Amino acid sequence: MASRIRLEDRECPLSTTVQHVGEWWTLLILHDAFDGYTRFDQFQQSLGISTSMLTARLKTLVSDGLLERRPYRTHPVRHEYVLTERGRSLRPVIVALAAWGNQHLAPEERSMVLVDVATGEEVEPVVVDARSGRPLHDSEAFAFTAGPAAGPGMRARYTELGRDRRASATE
């Protein structure tokens, strides 16, 4: 997959994240894992995925540290796939993707909604800044910039984008 990434994007957290979870089946397997599926046959039945594709995707999720492979039966040996802490930390991302999809559907067209377990009421997920509580969807208020570990390419990208933003603000 590295051949799809531009040289300057190799340090970009979005590019590296997409390497782990940016594939169709991977997101669906993770969604099933969040719903409590752990066994190969559960994933296969739920998704209608081929054995070879599921085997490859599970192997990748285990090697990426998102799932842990644990034996649950010894004769014959059978394994289950359990979310790791790193894998569980992706739940808000999956929730946000599903919420984005639902935003573009009429309420009666939604096949899956997020609800408050205690009340059963539908909730509307938003991604917010932890300090201020402000929604992050406003690109005028929030923007990426080079971080402490940024290399020259990343610094040049955000230096140029910063100039463009400042120029737009003064026009």
C-alpha positions as a Markdown table, in Angstrom:
| # | Residue | x | y | z |
|---|---|---|---|---|
| 1 | Met | 0.0 | 0.0 | 0.0 |
| 2 | Ala | 3.0 | 2.3 | 0.5 |
| 3 | Ser | 3.1 | 3.0 | -3.3 |
| 4 | Arg | -0.3 | 4.8 | -3.0 |
| 5 | Ile | 1.1 | 7.3 | -0.5 |
| 6 | Arg | 3.0 | 10.3 | -1.6 |
| 7 | Leu | 6.4 | 10.7 | 0.0 |
| 8 | Glu | 5.3 | 13.8 | 1.9 |
| 9 | Asp | 2.3 | 12.0 | 3.3 |
| 10 | Arg | 4.2 | 9.2 | 5.0 |
| 11 | Glu | 4.3 | 11.2 | 8.2 |
| 12 | Cys | 0.7 | 12.3 | 7.9 |
| 13 | Pro | -1.6 | 10.6 | 10.5 |
| 14 | Leu | -4.5 | 10.5 | 8.1 |
| 15 | Ser | -2.4 | 8.5 | 5.5 |
| 16 | Thr | -1.1 | 6.1 | 8.1 |
| 17 | Thr | -4.6 | 5.6 | 9.6 |
| 18 | Val | -6.0 | 4.8 | 6.1 |
| 19 | Gln | -3.3 | 2.2 | 5.8 |
| 20 | His | -4.9 | 0.4 | 8.8 |
| 21 | Val | -8.6 | 0.9 | 8.4 |
| 22 | Gly | -9.2 | 2.4 | 4.9 |
| 23 | Glu | -10.3 | -0.8 | 3.3 |
| 24 | Trp | -14.0 | -1.7 | 2.8 |
| 25 | Trp | -14.0 | -5.1 | 4.5 |
| 26 | Thr | -11.8 | -3.9 | 7.4 |
| 27 | Leu | -14.3 | -1.2 | 8.4 |
| 28 | Leu | -17.2 | -3.7 | 8.2 |
| 29 | Ile | -15.2 | -6.3 | 10.3 |
| 30 | Leu | -14.5 | -3.7 | 12.9 |
| 31 | His | -18.2 | -2.6 | 12.9 |
| 32 | Asp | -19.2 | -6.3 | 13.6 |
| 33 | Ala | -16.5 | -6.5 | 16.3 |
| 34 | Phe | -18.0 | -3.4 | 18.0 |
| 35 | Asp | -21.4 | -5.2 | 17.8 |
| 36 | Gly | -19.9 | -8.2 | 19.7 |
| 37 | Tyr | -18.9 | -10.6 | 17.0 |
| 38 | Thr | -15.7 | -12.5 | 17.8 |
| 39 | Arg | -15.7 | -15.7 | 15.8 |
| 40 | Phe | -14.7 | -16.3 | 12.2 |
| 41 | Asp | -18.0 | -17.9 | 11.3 |
| 42 | Gln | -19.9 | -14.9 | 12.8 |
| 43 | Phe | -18.0 | -12.5 | 10.7 |
| 44 | Gln | -18.3 | -14.6 | 7.6 |
| 45 | Gln | -22.1 | -15.1 | 8.0 |
| 46 | Ser | -22.7 | -11.4 | 8.8 |
| 47 | Leu | -20.7 | -10.0 | 5.9 |
| 48 | Gly | -20.9 | -12.7 | 3.2 |
| 49 | Ile | -17.2 | -12.4 | 2.7 |
| 50 | Ser | -15.0 | -15.1 | 1.2 |
| 51 | Thr | -13.0 | -17.3 | 3.6 |
| 52 | Ser | -9.7 | -16.1 | 2.0 |
| 53 | Met | -10.6 | -12.4 | 2.2 |
| 54 | Leu | -11.8 | -12.7 | 5.8 |
| 55 | Thr | -8.6 | -14.6 | 6.7 |
| 56 | Ala | -6.4 | -12.0 | 5.2 |
| 57 | Arg | -8.3 | -9.1 | 6.8 |
| 58 | Leu | -8.3 | -10.7 | 10.2 |
| 59 | Lys | -4.6 | -11.4 | 9.9 |
| 60 | Thr | -3.9 | -7.7 | 9.1 |
| 61 | Leu | -6.1 | -6.5 | 11.9 |
| 62 | Val | -4.2 | -8.7 | 14.4 |
| 63 | Ser | -0.8 | -7.6 | 13.0 |
| 64 | Asp | -1.9 | -4.0 | 13.2 |
| 65 | Gly | -2.8 | -4.5 | 16.9 |
| 66 | Leu | -6.5 | -3.8 | 16.4 |
| 67 | Leu | -7.7 | -7.3 | 17.2 |
| 68 | Glu | -6.2 | -10.0 | 19.4 |
| 69 | Arg | -6.5 | -13.7 | 18.3 |
| 70 | Arg | -7.3 | -16.0 | 21.2 |
| 71 | Pro | -8.1 | -19.7 | 21.3 |
| 72 | Tyr | -11.5 | -20.5 | 22.6 |
| 73 | Arg | -11.5 | -24.3 | 21.9 |
| 74 | Thr | -8.6 | -26.8 | 21.9 |
| 75 | His | -10.0 | -29.8 | 20.0 |
| 76 | Pro | -9.9 | -28.8 | 17.2 |
| 77 | Val | -8.2 | -25.5 | 17.9 |
| 78 | Arg | -10.6 | -22.5 | 17.2 |
| 79 | His | -9.8 | -18.9 | 17.7 |
| 80 | Glu | -11.8 | -15.8 | 18.4 |
| 81 | Tyr | -10.9 | -12.2 | 17.5 |
| 82 | Val | -11.3 | -9.7 | 20.3 |
| 83 | Leu | -10.9 | -6.0 | 20.0 |
| 84 | Thr | -7.7 | -4.6 | 21.7 |
| 85 | Glu | -7.7 | -1.3 | 23.5 |
| 86 | Arg | -6.2 | 0.2 | 20.3 |
| 87 | Gly | -9.1 | -1.4 | 18.3 |
| 88 | Arg | -11.7 | -0.1 | 20.8 |
| 89 | Ser | -10.3 | 3.4 | 20.4 |
| 90 | Leu | -11.6 | 3.4 | 16.8 |
| 91 | Arg | -15.2 | 3.2 | 17.9 |
| 92 | Pro | -15.8 | 6.9 | 17.8 |
| 93 | Val | -14.4 | 7.0 | 14.3 |
| 94 | Ile | -16.8 | 4.3 | 13.1 |
| 95 | Val | -19.7 | 6.0 | 14.9 |
| 96 | Ala | -18.8 | 9.3 | 13.2 |
| 97 | Leu | -18.7 | 7.6 | 9.8 |
| 98 | Ala | -22.1 | 6.0 | 10.3 |
| 99 | Ala | -23.5 | 9.3 | 11.6 |
| 100 | Trp | -22.2 | 11.1 | 8.5 |
| 101 | Gly | -24.0 | 8.6 | 6.4 |
| 102 | Asn | -27.2 | 9.0 | 8.3 |
| 103 | Gln | -27.1 | 12.8 | 8.0 |
| 104 | His | -27.7 | 12.3 | 4.2 |
| 105 | Leu | -30.7 | 10.1 | 4.7 |
| 106 | Ala | -34.3 | 10.8 | 5.6 |
| 107 | Pro | -35.0 | 9.4 | 9.1 |
| 108 | Glu | -37.3 | 6.7 | 7.6 |
| 109 | Glu | -34.4 | 5.6 | 5.3 |
| 110 | Arg | -31.9 | 4.9 | 8.1 |
| 111 | Ser | -31.3 | 1.2 | 8.6 |
| 112 | Met | -29.1 | 1.7 | 11.7 |
| 113 | Val | -29.1 | 4.4 | 14.3 |
| 114 | Leu | -27.2 | 5.2 | 17.5 |
| 115 | Val | -29.2 | 5.2 | 20.6 |
| 116 | Asp | -28.7 | 6.0 | 24.3 |
| 117 | Val | -28.8 | 2.5 | 25.9 |
| 118 | Ala | -30.5 | 3.9 | 29.1 |
| 119 | Thr | -33.4 | 5.8 | 27.3 |
| 120 | Gly | -33.5 | 4.1 | 23.9 |
| 121 | Glu | -33.6 | 7.6 | 22.3 |
| 122 | Glu | -31.6 | 8.3 | 19.1 |
| 123 | Val | -28.5 | 10.4 | 19.7 |
| 124 | Glu | -26.8 | 12.6 | 17.2 |
| 125 | Pro | -23.0 | 12.2 | 17.4 |
| 126 | Val | -20.7 | 15.1 | 16.7 |
| 127 | Val | -17.0 | 15.4 | 16.9 |
| 128 | Val | -16.0 | 18.2 | 19.3 |
| 129 | Asp | -12.9 | 19.9 | 20.7 |
| 130 | Ala | -12.4 | 18.4 | 24.2 |
| 131 | Arg | -11.3 | 21.7 | 25.7 |
| 132 | Ser | -14.0 | 24.0 | 24.3 |
| 133 | Gly | -16.8 | 21.6 | 23.4 |
| 134 | Arg | -17.1 | 23.4 | 20.0 |
| 135 | Pro | -17.9 | 21.1 | 17.0 |
| 136 | Leu | -14.9 | 20.6 | 14.7 |
| 137 | His | -16.8 | 20.7 | 11.4 |
| 138 | Asp | -16.1 | 24.5 | 11.1 |
| 139 | Ser | -13.0 | 24.7 | 8.9 |
| 140 | Glu | -12.8 | 28.5 | 9.5 |
| 141 | Ala | -12.4 | 27.9 | 13.2 |
| 142 | Phe | -10.2 | 24.8 | 13.1 |
| 143 | Ala | -7.3 | 23.9 | 10.8 |
| 144 | Phe | -4.4 | 21.4 | 10.7 |
| 145 | Thr | -0.9 | 22.7 | 11.0 |
| 146 | Ala | 2.5 | 21.2 | 11.2 |
| 147 | Gly | 3.2 | 19.4 | 14.5 |
| 148 | Pro | 6.4 | 19.0 | 16.5 |
| 149 | Ala | 7.6 | 15.9 | 14.5 |
| 150 | Ala | 6.7 | 17.4 | 11.1 |
| 151 | Gly | 9.4 | 17.1 | 8.4 |
| 152 | Pro | 10.3 | 19.7 | 5.8 |
| 153 | Gly | 7.5 | 18.7 | 3.4 |
| 154 | Met | 4.8 | 18.8 | 6.0 |
| 155 | Arg | 6.1 | 22.1 | 7.4 |
| 156 | Ala | 6.2 | 23.6 | 3.8 |
| 157 | Arg | 2.6 | 22.4 | 3.2 |
| 158 | Tyr | 1.2 | 24.1 | 6.3 |
| 159 | Thr | 3.3 | 27.2 | 6.0 |
| 160 | Glu | 1.8 | 27.7 | 2.5 |
| 161 | Leu | -1.7 | 26.9 | 3.6 |
| 162 | Gly | -1.4 | 29.3 | 6.6 |
| 163 | Arg | -0.5 | 32.1 | 4.2 |
| 164 | Asp | -3.5 | 31.3 | 2.0 |
| 165 | Arg | -5.8 | 31.3 | 5.1 |
| 166 | Arg | -4.4 | 34.6 | 6.3 |
| 167 | Ala | -4.7 | 36.1 | 2.8 |
| 168 | Ser | -8.4 | 35.0 | 2.6 |
| 169 | Ala | -9.2 | 36.4 | 6.0 |
| 170 | Thr | -8.0 | 39.9 | 5.1 |
| 171 | Glu | -9.8 | 40.1 | 1.8 |
